[in-house]
Amino acid sequence: MLGRRGALGRGLMTVPAAVIYVGLMVVPVGYAVYYSFTEYNGIPSQSPEWVGLENYTRIFADPTGDMHHSLWVTGLIAVVGAFLVNVIALGLALLLRRTTGFTTFARAVMFYPHVLSALIVGFLWQAILGPQGAVNNLLEGAGASTLPFLSDPDWALATMIGVIVWAQLGVQLVLYLAGLQAVPADLQEAATLDGAGPAGVFRHVTWPALAPTVTVTIVTSVLSLLKVYEVVLGLTNGGPGDATQTWAYEILAVSFANNKVGLACAQAVLLIVVAGILSFTIIALRRRAEEGAEALS
């Protein structure tokens, strides 16, 4: 009887969290799925008109080519950005793993960009790297040629990826630092005594022990980069032209702004599906790699 009461009490304690999750996540996603099959302009006085798969067909056909381009930009940001974020964060974590006054200060500095709003980050770097920004003003004052950080399509895309990596770096650094704390020190010492150098210790001891952390950091960084919007809005506003227009920007600043709620919901549903597929694929590949490493050892 006491066991049943305890189980019932624990179950009741989860009810508030479940209600909040359903209200803030499940219900909105359900409405988005429904609206994705309708033609709806967002005006409450007008009812959505059921159109079936027309919105999805329009996305895949993409007669103007805008949506396919934003997909390519988003994919490039996700792949390149996730690679750079994780490589740089892991390298910095290895350098800052020992707790000293300097490393504590450096960790705080590295994490600070994540505290800022992503929109503020975009505006900040726009003021620094824009055509009339601080860097170009300094170059112009020194008699040098200005640089098209945000005015040339290729430069703007590369600049935006750099800014996004800078903004995302702090979280991944903290995750890698936490993962390094879990690496057994006795195994590292044993590998060193066996004659392994720093590279050998990292390859055979540190890297396998970091496998769960690597999976988490890759998944979280990819998901964050797939829905980049605020930085784009503050830094380039999707320009020049549509060179830096991401999928999330296409949904929020183009489709919704033009009262194409049905189309925007279809785009959002596809983004959720793609994010889910990528997450499960990354996790499956990491598990297969971990199992292969265990089999070899």
Secondary structure as GFF3:
##gff-version 3
##sequence-region A 1 297
A	DSSP	alpha_helix	2	13	.	.	.	ID=ss1
A	DSSP	alpha_helix	15	21	.	.	.	ID=ss2
A	DSSP	pi_helix	22	26	.	.	.	ID=ss3
A	DSSP	alpha_helix	27	35	.	.	.	ID=ss4
A	DSSP	beta_strand	38	39	.	.	.	ID=ss5
A	DSSP	beta_strand	49	50	.	.	.	ID=ss6
A	DSSP	alpha_helix	54	61	.	.	.	ID=ss7
A	DSSP	alpha_helix	66	95	.	.	.	ID=ss8
A	DSSP	alpha_helix	101	115	.	.	.	ID=ss9
A	DSSP	alpha_helix	118	129	.	.	.	ID=ss10
A	DSSP	alpha_helix	134	141	.	.	.	ID=ss11
A	DSSP	alpha_helix	153	181	.	.	.	ID=ss12
A	DSSP	alpha_helix	185	193	.	.	.	ID=ss13
A	DSSP	alpha_helix	198	201	.	.	.	ID=ss14
A	DSSP	pi_helix	202	206	.	.	.	ID=ss15
A	DSSP	alpha_helix	207	209	.	.	.	ID=ss16
A	DSSP	alpha_helix	211	226	.	.	.	ID=ss17
A	DSSP	alpha_helix	230	235	.	.	.	ID=ss18
A	DSSP	alpha_helix	247	249	.	.	.	ID=ss19
A	DSSP	pi_helix	250	255	.	.	.	ID=ss20
A	DSSP	alpha_helix	261	296	.	.	.	ID=ss21
###
